[in-house]
Amino acid sequence: MVVLFCFMACAGDAPGPKPPIELPFAVHQEGATVSTEVRIVKKFPYELSIAFPWIVKSERYSYRFELTFPFSNNEERDRVEKVVGGHEWNMRTGNLTNPGVPIQVKVIVRVIEPMGERILEEREVTTKGVQAGNPEHLKRRIGFFELPPGLYRVTVTNLKGATEFSSVRVLLGIYNPRIF
């Protein structure tokens, strides 16, 4: 009985946190990097986004990678919105009417295997505007990532400092898929 108990307890101690994960990200500093291990239990596309927190509508079974911009009151929200931008699109041009300050990041997703790590995907992304918002945060999507079950290292590096965000709290988030 003791051996069975240990087996069951040890099986639940797989390395790496599972989504949702939120980590502080200093997007105002060029070269700022956030890196985390992620344990994926089910195969879904994961979405990487920049959030100014809000739930972003995503593809079915997508894990969302986002930047989140939380705030605690209306005054702070107004300040964050000026930097982050809006969500309205010009129907004639197809461009955001207020794209805000762009954030350029490089995302590297590595598979952690017994013999070491290998790059699964590498992307450079420029985020603009707001994907979603609520009374507590705004969000920007970085992208969707379809990941089979396993252990991964996700590294996101800011390619160009955006000093306008120096007084704005920013989180890098990896979220579970929304299943409809």
N, C-alpha and C positions, 0 to 999 in steps of 0.2 A: 504494500500500500504506500509506503514512503517513496519508493522508486517511481510509482505512477504519479504521485503528487509532484515530485520534482520534474518529471517529464512534462507534465501539463504546465507547470509554472514556467519552466525554461522555454517552452515553445512560444509563450506569449511575449517573450523578451526579445523579439526580433529587433535588430538595430534600425535606427532612423525613425524620425517622427512621420506620422501620416498626415495628409491634408485634413483640415485646413491649417496652414502655417502662415504667420505674419511676422515679418522681421523689419526693423528700422532700416531705412536706406537713405543715405546722405546724397541725394541727387544734385545738390548745389555744388558738390565737389567733383571735379573731373577725376576719373580714375577710381572713385569710390566703388567698392565691391561688396556684394552680399553673397555668401555661399552657405548652403545647407545640404545635408543629406535628406532624402525623402524616400519613405517606404511606400511603394505603390502596391496595393493589394488586389485591385481589379483593373482590367484594361479599359481605359477610357482615354479620349483626347483631353489633355489638361490645358487650360487656358492660363497664360501668363499675362497679367495686366498691371497697369499702374492705376491705383485706385485712390480716390479722394472719397472715402469709402462708400460703397454701394454695391448691390448685387447686379452684375452685368449679365444680360441675357446671352446665353451661349448655345453652341450646338449641343444636341442631345449627347449625353455621356462625356462631356468635355470637362477636363480639369482646367480651371482658370488660373492663369498667372497674371496678377494685376498689381498696379501701384495704387495705394489707398491714401487719401488725404483726409484724416479726421479733424474735426473741430468741435469746440465745446459750447459755442454760443453764436448768435447771429452776426455779431461784429467780426468774430474770427472767420465765420463762413464767407462773409463779404470779401475779406482780405484774401482768403484762399481762392475764391472764384475768380478774382482779378488775375491771379497768376496761372491758374489751371485752365481757364477759358470756359467756353460753353459747349452746348450740345446741338445747337441749331445749325442746319445745313442750308446753303443757298441752292435752291432747286435748279437754277439755270446753270451754275458753274460746277455744282457737285462738291464745293468746298465748304469747310466750316466757316461760319460767319465770324466766330471768335475762337481761333484755335488755341489761344493761350501760349505759354512759353513751352516750346517743344523739349522733350527729354529723349536723348539718344542713348540707347543701351545695347550692350552685346550680351546675348544669352548663350550659355554653353550648358548642355545637358549631357552628363557622363553616366554611363552604366558602371556600377561598382560590381566587379566580378571577382571570383576567388583569385584569379591571376593578376588582378589589377583593375585599372579603370580604362574605359575607351569612350571616345566622343560619339554620342548618338546623334546629336543635332547641335548646330551652331547657327545663330541668326543675329543680324543687326537690325534693330527696330527703332523708328522715331515715333514717339507717341505725341498726340495733340488732342486738345479738347477734353470733353467729359463723356464717358460712356454711360454713366448713371450717377445718381445721387439720392440721398435721403437726408433727414434732419441731422444726421451725425457725420456724414462723410461724402466724398466724391471719388469716382474711380476712373482710371484709364486702363484699357486692355493692352497688354503686350503681345499676347498671342495664344494660340491653342497648341497643346502638345499631347499627342497620343502616346501613352507610355504603357507597355505591358507590365505585368507584375514583376517587381524586383526592387533593388536598392539603387538609388541614383544620387548624384551630386549635381545640384543646380547652382550655377554661378552666374550672377548678373553684375555687369560692370557698366558704370556710367561713362560714356565716351566723351561727353562734353559737359563741363560744369554749367549748371543753370543757377547762377547766384540769386535769381529772383525767388528761389525756393529756400533760401537760407533760414528764413523764420517760419517755414511751413513744415509741419510734421508729415513725413512720407513713410509708408510701409510697403514693402514688397510682399505680395500675398500669393500663395498657391492654394487654390480652393478646390473642393470636391465638385464633381460634375453636378449640374442641375438635371434631375431626371423628371420628365413631364409625364 
